[in-house]
Amino acid sequence: MLDIQSLETWLWEAACAIRGPVDAPKFKDYILPLVFLKRLSDVFDDEIEYLSAEYSSRDLVLRLLEQERQSGQVHLVRFYLPENARWEKIRQHRVSGLGQFLTDAVRDTARENPSLQGVINMVDFNATAAGQRIISDEHLSNLIDVLSKHRLGLHDVEPDILGRAYEYLLRKFAEGQGQSAGEFYTPREVAIMMAHLLDPQPGMTVYDPTCGSGGLLIKCHLRLLETHGVKENGRLKLPPGVAPLRLFGQEINPTTFAMARMNVIIHDLQADIRIGDTMRHPAFKDTAGRLQTFDRVTANPMWNQKFPVEIYENDPYERFKLGAPPSSSADWGWLQHMLASLNERSKMAVVLDTGAVSRGSGNQGSNRERDIRKAFVERDLIEAVILLPENLFYNTTAPGIILVVNRRKPRRGEILLINASQQFAKGRPKNYLTEEHTARIAALYHEWRAEDGMSTIITNDEAARNDYNLSPSRYVSVNGKEDVLCAAPGGGGGAPAGGRRGTRRGRPCAA
């Protein structure tokens, strides 16, 4: 059984096989579909072997499979692989014409499996630019040789290990992708943190309206395995009677949508991932045409995205009842879409720019973002704000925050603010959260605890007195030197018995 380190080394070797003719950000366009195709092919071969033993005849299994294929309803195997897409055939093909052979293989696979349309067949391995092949048959042959070193069948690699290796490639590509990386990849440890905060329970529905490559949804599934799974042959599985999560996602970019679909299948998960513009055309609606609602929402939308105000003012789904955000930043537009997608007992965790919780506070007169934030606080929807460290994300060095919104807050009238800006390990090229950092931050949230230099609990009234500025760094000093916002005397007191309110050094509070 392959381990994660062996898989990562192998997949990076595959990337190096096409280094030179293909820029690093484009590696994923060629490698990920082939890794995916190899997984499908190896699993298909394993399923045929298993069925051959069960039916005592390989020829009979192949005849039955062909009959199912011709009827358009294949049940014996998960995905039907046409002969030219089976890995042994790909390995045997000569270098000449390999690009067209691979393109035909992925297109034929998509044709045989409608659920893979727009997923595996997004790349043309024979494509040219300025009259030259983007990647030569020789380089493709080298790539095939590397990928052929390991099987990816049912008994060769666990789905999550393969999925982690797959995400390793996404991370490596993100490191070279620059500004567009954040559109498809949220750092693994941030996704794990969000799953810890959401704590999904068996049978829940989980939705990501900007799902990228699907990592946030997958981490929710893995969190459920951690909390409710049992070990069987060294692998965590949900025991009988424990319902899996039902996962839903929408993604606007066709290439990223394809990555998300491949990612959930690689993880051996069922998920309803749809392509489209969530803000303009949300994909998940009920029979009456209203937005479908979910138990948990997790998302990392593009920060400060620009939409014309008309989208908010003429919304047929009435999502923006708490106000139209400015055209310069859709952060509170996304939050209102997600709020409209929550059922009455649900909560969400969303990654946003730090300015989302502070912009407009202290300004004279009206400010759209501050006014929407005020409406969220007055309706007692905001449960927690967590300030993350700098240089975690691939498309910016800015820190970001996680905002937790809960329709059924157990502690009414209170907001937990966590300043986790110093909770990181130094990395290259990016910082990262260790398991200890994640556990500490999650414990503060679940225990609803104030801790000097780390967290504080404020009341909604305190938030109002500070003009709805909810930036943790303005309330919690991590070194005792920064000026921080102060509550009025007697305000708050949400710390549990024996607990302490967080550090508030700096200016004295007004009398």
N, C-alpha and C positions, 0 to 999 in steps of 0.2 A: 504494500500500500504506500503510495507516494505521500511524502510529507510536504508541508507548505514551503519549506526552504528549497527543496529539490524542484518543486514546480516553479517557484519564482526564478530560480537560476536558469531553468530550462526555457521559460518564456522570454526572459531577457536575452538569452542566446538567440532565440527566434527573431527578436527585434534587431539584434546586431547583424543578422543574416541579410537584412535589406537596408542596413544603414549605408548611406552614400547616395543611392538614387532617390531615396524617399526621406523627406524631412521628418524629424522626430514626431511632430504633431500628427502626421499622416500615418504613422506606424499602425495605429489602432484600426484604420480603415481596411487594412489588408490582413493583419494578424488575427484580430478578434473574430471575424467571420470564419476563418479557417480553423481556429481553436474550437469554435462552436460546431463547425461541420465535423471535425474529428470526434468531438464528444458524441454528437448524434450518430455518427457512423459506428463508433466502438460500442455504444449502447445498443444500437440496432443489431450488430453482430452477436452481442451477448444474449439479447432477447431471442434471436433465432436459435442459438445453441440451447437455451433453456427450453424453448418450445419443442425443439427436435427431441430432446430427452423425454419430454412429457408425452409427445405423440408417437415416439419411437420411430420417427421418419422425418428426415430433413426435407425430402422431396415433397411430402405431404404438407408440411408447414409452408413451404414456398408456394405450393399450389393454392392453399387456403388464403395465403396472404395476397396472391395475385387476384383471386376472386373478390376479396374485400376491396382491393384497390380499384378494380373495374366497377364495383358497385358504388364507389365514392365514400364508403364508410369503413375505415380501417380501425379495428379494435384490438387486434392481436399485439400490435406494437405501438409505442408512443408516437413515433414519427416514422413514416415510410421513406427509406432512402433508395432513390433510383440507382441502377447499377453503376452509372458513370460518376455518382457522388460518393460511392463507397471508397473508403480510404485506400484499400489495396489497389483499386483501379487508378486512383490519383497517383500513388507511388510508382506504378508501372508506366505511367505516361512519359514519353520522351520529352526532352526539354523543348523541342520545337513545337510551337502552338499551345504551350501550357497555359498561357494567359486566357486564351479563348476556351480551353477545356475547363478551367476552373470557373470561369464565368458561366458557362453552360451548366456546370454541376450545381452551382448555388441557385441558379434560376430554375432548373428542373426540380430541385428539392423544394423550392417555394411553390412551384406549380402543383406538386404532389401533396403538399401540406399547406392548405390555405391560411392556417394560423401563422405561418412563417412568411407570408407575403409582406414585403416592405421591411423585413427583419434581416434575413440572411442574404437577400439578393440586392443589397443596396450598392455594392461595389462592382465596378467593371475592372477585372484584373488585366484586361487588354487595353485599357484606356491610354490615350496619347495626349500630349500637351506640346504645342508648337511643332507638331509633326513627329515627335519622338515618343516612344513608349515611356510611361511614367515609371514602370518597374519592369525590367526585362524578364524574359523567360528563364534566363540563367539565375537571376536573383530569386525568382519564385521557386525554382528547383531547389536552391539552397535552403529556402524557407521550409519547403516540404520535407527535405531531409532532416532538418532539425526537429520539426513537429512530429516526425515519425519515430523519434527515439523512445517515446513513452505512450502507452495506451491510456485512454481516458474512459474506460468502460465502467460498468457497475461495480466491479470488484477491484478496480485499480486505484480509485480515488474517491473519497467522500465528496458529496455535492458541495458541502460548505467549504472544504479545503480547496476544491477547484474554484469555487466562487471567490474565495479570498485571493487566490492566485490571479484570477481574472481581474479583481479589483486592484491588485498590485500593478498590473499593466495599466489600468486606468490612471492610477496615481502617477506612475512613471511618465505616462503621456501628458498628464496634467502639468507636471513639472516643466515640460518644454512647450506648453501650449500658450502661456501668457494670459492675456486678458480673457480669452474665451473659455478657459479651463473651468471656471466656476459654473458655467452653464450645464456641465454634465457631471461634475464630481464634487461632492462634499467630503471633506476629510473624514476618514473612517472613525476616528475617535470622537469627532463632533457628532456624527450620526449615532454612535453608541451612546453618547451622553443623552441625546434626545430620546432614544428608546428607553433609557433608564428613567427619565423624567415622566414619560407617558405611561410606562408600566402596563402594556397591553395585556388583557386577560383573554382566556379561551373564547373563541367564537366571535370576537369583536371585528368590526370593519375598520380598516385603516386606509386613509386617503392622502395622497400627495398630489396637489394640483399642478406642481411644477417638478415632475419626478426625476428629470435628468436621466441618469443611468440606473435609477431604481434603488440606490443604496440605502436611503432612509427607510423605505418599505421593508427591505430585506433585514435591516437591523432590528426592526420591530419583531419580525418573525424569530430572529435569533434570540432576542430577549425573552420571548415566550418560551422558547426551548430551554433557556437557562433557568427560568422560574418554575416551569411545569413539566419539563422533559425528564425522562428516565434513561439511563444508559443501557444500551443493548449492543453487545459486541463492541464496546468502546465508543459507541456513537450515541449522541443524544437524540431521542425520538419522543414524540408525544404519545403517551400511553392511550390505550382504548378508552373512549369516552371523553377525552379532552379534545375539544374542537379546535382546529387550526384557525389562524387569522384569515380573514377575507381581505385581500389587498387590491387597492384601486389606485390608478395613477394616470395622469395626462401629461403629455410632453409635446411642445410645439415643433421642435426641430426633428426632421425625419431621421437624420443619422443618429441623434441621441435617443430617439424613440426606439430605434433598432437595437442600440446598446442595452436599453432597459429591458426589452423583451428577451434578448439573449441572456442577460444577467439573471433574470428570474428563472429561466429555463435551466441554465447552468446550475443554479441553486436547487433545482428540482422542486420549484414552487409553482403554484397556480396563482396567477395575478391577472386582473383585467387592466391592461395598459392600453390607452387609446392615444391617438395622435390628434393634435389640434390646438387651437388658441383658447386656453382656459378663460381668459378675461373676456374675450369677445364671444366665444362659442363653447361654454362648458359642456363636457361630454356626458356627464352623469346626471340624468334627470329621471324623475318618477313618471308614472303613466299619465299624470296630469300636466307634465311639462315643467314642474317645479324642480328646483335643485334637490338632488339626492343628498341625504344627510348621513353622517358617519359617527362612529364611536370615538375615533381618534383621527387627528389630522397632523401630519408632519410635513414640513416644507422648508426649503431654502430658495425662495424666489430671487430673481435678479434684483440686486439692491438698487433703489432709486431709479427704477425703470420709468420711462416717460410714456404716458398715454394721453391722448387728447381728453379734455374734461368732458366732452360729449359722451364718451363711453360710460362715464359714471352717471351723467344726468339723464341719459336715455336708456337705462338698463332695464330690459324686460323681466329680469329676475328679482328686481327690487333688493339688490344686495347692498346698496350704499345709502341706507336710511340714516346712518349716523353722520353723513356728510361726504361731499366730493373732495378727495385729496387734490393737491395741486398737480398740474401737468408735469412738474419737475420731478416728482417722486410718487411711485405707485405703492409704496410700502403699506400705507393704511388702506389702500384699495385692495391689495392682496389680503390683508388681515380681515377686511369686511367680507370678502368672498369666502374665506375660510370660516369665519363666524357663521355665515349663512349655511355652510356645509356641515356644521356641527349639530348633532341632535341634542336634546335637552339634558342629557346626562354626560356629556362628553367634554373633552378638552383637547387643546392643540399646543404644539411646541414649534416655534417658527424662528429661523435664523434671519436676522436683519442687520442693516447698518446701525451703528450706535446712535446716529442722529434720529432714528425713528422714535426714540423714547425721550428726546430732549428738544428737538427743533420746535421753535416757536414759543417756548416757555420764556417768560420775562418780557416778551414783546408787548408793546402797547397796542390795544385794539385786537381785532380778530386775526387768527392764524389758522388755516385749515387743518394742518396736522395736529396742532395743540388742541383744537376744538374737538377733533375726532377722538384723540387720546382722552380728553376730559369725559366724553360720552362713554367710553369704555370703562373708565374708573367709576363714574357715577352709577353705571349699571353693575358694578362689582364683578367685572369680567376678568380683570387682570390679576393673576395669582402670583406670578414671579417674573423677575427680570434678572438674567445672568450675564454679566459682562465677561467676555472671553478674552484670552491673551491676544497680543498682536502677532501677526505673521503666521497665522494658522492656515489661511485660505490661499488657494492657488492664483486667484485673480486679483488679489489685493494684499497689502500688508496691514490694512486696517483691522481692528480687533473684532468687531461684530458683537451682537448680543443674541441670546435666546430669550424669546418672550413666550411665557406660558399663559394661555387663556383658558379658563375653566368655567363652564356654565353652572357647575355645581360645586362651588368652592366650599370645602369643609370649614374654613376659617373666614367667616364673612367679614368684610370691611377691612381686611389686612392684605398687604403686599410684601412678599419676601424679596429683598434685593441682595444679590450675591456679587461681590467684586472678586472675580476669579482671574483678574488680569495677571497675577503673578504665579498662577498655577500651570506651569508648563515646563517642558524640558527643551533645551536648545537643540535644534536640528539643522541639517543642511539639505535643501535650501529653506525648509520651513520648520517652525517650532511644532511641537505636538504635545498632546495630553497623555500622560501615563495612566495605567489602570488605577493607580493610587489617587491621581488627580480627579479622575472621573468618579471614583467611589466617594471621595470627600465631598465633592460638589453635590452629587445625588443625595448623600446622607443629609446634608444641610436642608435640602428641599423636602425630602420625605419626612424628616424629623421636625421640620418647621422650626429651625433653630437659628438664633442669632449668635454670632461668634466674633469676638474682637478682631478687627483687621480683615474680616472676611465677609460678614453678612449682617444685615439688620432687618427688622420688621417694622414697617410703617403702616399707619392707617390710611384709609382713603382721604380722611380729612387732612392729614399731613400732606398727602400728595397735592390736595387742592391748595393748601397754603403755600406750597412751593410751585404753584402754577403748572402742576402736572408734569414736572420734570421727574422722570423715573430712571435717570441714569445712575446705576449703582455707584459709580465713582464719585458722584456728588453727595452721597450719603455715607459711604464707607471708606475711611482712610486706611490704606494698606501699610503705611509706615508712620502714621501718627502726625504727619506734618502738613498734609494737604488741607486747605479750607474745604469744608463740606457744608451742605445744606443742613439746617437745623429744624427740628420740630418745635412747635410752641410748647410751653411748659404743660406737663400733664397729658400730652398727646400720646397716643399709641399704648405701648406696654404689651405688645403681642407675644413677647417671649414666654416660653413655657415656664412652669413653676421651677424656680431655682436657676432659670436661664438668665442671660444678660442681653440687653439690646446691643447692637453692634457699635463699633467705635465711631464716635462723631467728634473728632477733635478739630480745632480750628477756631472759627468765629464763635463767640458765646451766643447762645440762643437769646432771642429777644424776650423781654419780660412781657 
